[in-house]
Amino acid sequence: MDSTRTIRLRWLHSTVQDVTPQLAGLRLPRSRSYGWRPAINAYRCEDCIRVCVDLAGVDRSDIDLTIAEQRLSIRGVRDVPEPSGEEKGAMQMIAMEIDYGPFEREVRLPDEVDVKKVHAEQKDGLLWIHLPLRRS
């Protein structure tokens, strides 16, 4: 890839980022202020619901979990993963496929989730959310 193309691609990427907040204000269907949606797996177990969220590279202090109106909301931000240390920084971008920036994901919850007993743990780049069910 020659340097002229690299400069054009970076310019286009920054231009799209600059326009994104203005496009979000147009109230287009499904518009949101968050840039990407992390992948999830959700499981219904005998006495709980378990949600696994793929958040590799996201520090736990950058994750916000909220439960309101039978919805679990996972929000946060992931920094651009870039070389550091001995590599002395990147000279040229060859590929960029990892999502970064602000994210949000919502999961609809059944009425029987006991929101007072919800807890989460982060391990190996995955966020596991344990949602106990109330006993009937």
N, C-alpha and C positions, 0 to 999 in steps of 0.2 A: 504494500500500500504506500503510495507516494505521500509526501508531507502535505501537498496541496489538498488532497482528498481528506486527510485527517483534519486539517483546519476547517474545511467546509462542514464535515460531519459534526465537529465540536461546536461550530457556530450554529448549525441547525438545532442541535440538542439544547444549547443554552437559549435559543430563541423560543423553542417550544416550551421550555420551562418558564420563561418570562411571561408567556401568554396564558399559561394554564390557569392561574387565578382569575383572569378575566373571563375565560371560557366557562369556568365553574359558576360565575355570577350570572350567566345567561339562563339558568334554571332549565337546562336541557335534561331530558329524562336520564336518570341514573347518574347524574353528575354528583361528585363529591370532592371534598377538599383533600382527600387522601390519595396518594399516588399509586399504591399497589395493595393487593390482598394476599396475605400469606395463605398457603395451602393448609387445610385441616383434615383430620379424620375424627369422626364422632362415633362413639360406641354406647349403646344402651346395655348396661349390665343388670344383674338381678336387683341390686340396691342402689345403683348410682348411674350417672352418665359421665363418661370420660371423654374429654376433648383433647386432642393432640394438635398442636400448632407448630408448623415448621418456621422457626425463627432463628436460624443459624446466624451468628454474628451480631445478634442483638443483646445488649447488656440488660439484665433484669431491671435495672433502674430506669431504663427507657421504655418499659412496658407498663401500660395502664389497663387494668381489668376493671370493668364495671358491670354490675347486674342491675337492671331496671326494667320494669314492665315485661317480665318473662323473656328478656333478651340479655345475652352475654355479649359484651362489647370488648374487643381486644384492640387497643390502639398503641401506637408507638412510633419509633423512628429507627431506621438502620442507616449508619454512615456508609459511604462508598468504601468498599474494601480496596485498599491500594497498598502497593509494596512500601515497606518501611525498613528501617534498620540498615543492614549491610548493603541492601540493593540500591540505596541512595535515590529512591524515587523512580517513577516510571518515565521513560523517554518518549514512548509512543503507545497509544492505546491500540491493541490488536483486536480485542473482542470485549464486549460488555453485555453480559446476559444476566447478571445478578441484580435483582431489584433492590433499590435503595430509596431512602427518603421516608416520608411519613407513610404509615400504613394503618389500615383499619379492617377488622373482620367482625361481623355480627353473627350470632347463632341464636336461633329462637329456642326457648326452653319450655318444657312442659310445666304445667301448674304445680306439679308435685315436687319440684326441686326445692330443697331446704336451703335457702340462700344464706342462712346464718352459719352453715357448716361447710361452705365452699372453701377449697384451698387449692393452691397451685404449686408446682415445682418445675424447675428448669434443669434439663439434663441433656448433654450431648447435642445441643442446638435445637432441642424440642421443648416446648412448653406444654406440660400436662396439667389439665384443669380437672379436678375431681368435684363433681356436683352430686352430693348425696340426695336420694329421694326420700320424702317423708313416708313414714309407714302409715298405711290406711287402717 
